[in-house]
Amino acid sequence: MNLFKKKTAPHNIMLLSTRGSFFHRMGRDYYVDWGWMLGMVFIITLIFIGLGAYVYMNIESRLSEASTLDTAKKPETVDEQKLQVIIEQFSARAAERAILLKGYGGFGDPSL
């Protein structure tokens, strides 16, 4: 009794049919399956490379358009009255915060 019998078949027996069409051989012939997978990966890779190049060119064209815009516009000035009102509001907030940071300034609890 030979337990370790060699169970391999020659290459010609492993291929079921080499005469059928491409679609008939799919799933039956591993050369066709590997070719199909590698072809799809190649096509998907080309699609991603093309999309990347398209996005890159689109960004480059937008950057070149932005650099040619007119930068000699009149600078906007700050409204001094509105700025003063904002500074006063923030000063009031800062004073309230300083009071809150000091803690409770009233009478202490007599029960303690």
Summary of the structure (lengths in Angstrom):
residues: 112
radius of gyration: 39.2
end to end distance: 95.5
largest distance: 104.9
contacts: 164
relative contact order: 0.04
helix: 62%
strand: 0%
